[in-house]
Structure formats: structure tokens, C-alpha cells
Amino acid sequence: MHKLLSVMLLLAATWPALANETTYRKHIRPVWEEQCERCHGASAPDYANFMKNPRQYELDDKGPRMDSYESLLFFVKGPEAGLLMLRLDDGGRDGQPGNMYRHLGRKEERKENLALFKKWIGEEAWILKKTGDITQEDLQRITARE
């Protein structure tokens, strides 16, 4: 009985933190569906094919596919780590917003959506470095839960 009570108290103490955790499924996916799916959805090429002719895909309003948690992580924590942060950022690195910032919505919605992505990735993990400059320590700070 004492162990059960201890477990229940521990769960009760951690519940607010778990409830406030930003996740892909609950928070990021709905924003992605609203703001990103048109260009990065199932009809978009995978990254390897996109890189064969990026200019042509961009002319067709297509970017690399990011239609799943795993494919989005490729640009957050995988081989192209940092790319998503640089493109979505509002200008913290050089004062100029990334080229995808404007697609996060209108005015306040845009700021809220950027804040949501930052919270999902991890405030301390939101780094504005090019892919080759990201360290293992940088990657370990990324939370980005499914």
C-alpha cells in the first residue's frame, strides 16, 4: 500500500510537467498541417531528390518532404540539423528572418507558432548554426518529442 501511495504521489507531482510538454503530435503537427503541408507534404520530394534540382522544386512551390515526425527530425536533429531553426527564426542571428518565418502565419500567430517550435525543440537548443557547425552537445539539448 505504501509503494502504491508513493507511486501515485510521484505521478501527481510530475503530471503538470508532462501536461505542459510540447509534442509533435499535439502541438507541432497541427501548425505544420495549417502552415507547411502545402509545400512540404506528401507530394513534396524527399530531401535527396529535392537536392538534385532544388531550384525547379522551389519554382513549383515545393520544398523537401517533412510530412512525418521522422522526416521533420531530419532537419532538426539529423543530418541536416539546424536547418529548420535557421529557416524559421525571426532574425536572431543576423537580424534577418529566415526564409520560412513568413510562412508561420500572420503577425501574432507567426510569433506564437515560432514560440511553439522553439519550445518543442527546446529553448536552450534553439541554435542558429549552419548544419556543419552544430556540435554533439548542441544536438543533445534538443528535446523535440513525438
Secondary structure as GFF3:
##gff-version 3
##sequence-region A 1 146
A	DSSP	alpha_helix	2	20	.	.	.	ID=ss1
A	DSSP	pi_helix	24	28	.	.	.	ID=ss2
A	DSSP	alpha_helix	29	35	.	.	.	ID=ss3
A	DSSP	alpha_helix	37	40	.	.	.	ID=ss4
A	DSSP	alpha_helix	47	52	.	.	.	ID=ss5
A	DSSP	alpha_helix	54	59	.	.	.	ID=ss6
A	DSSP	alpha_helix	69	73	.	.	.	ID=ss7
A	DSSP	alpha_helix	83	88	.	.	.	ID=ss8
A	DSSP	three_ten_helix	101	104	.	.	.	ID=ss9
A	DSSP	alpha_helix	107	121	.	.	.	ID=ss10
A	DSSP	three_ten_helix	123	125	.	.	.	ID=ss11
A	DSSP	three_ten_helix	131	133	.	.	.	ID=ss12
A	DSSP	alpha_helix	136	140	.	.	.	ID=ss13
###
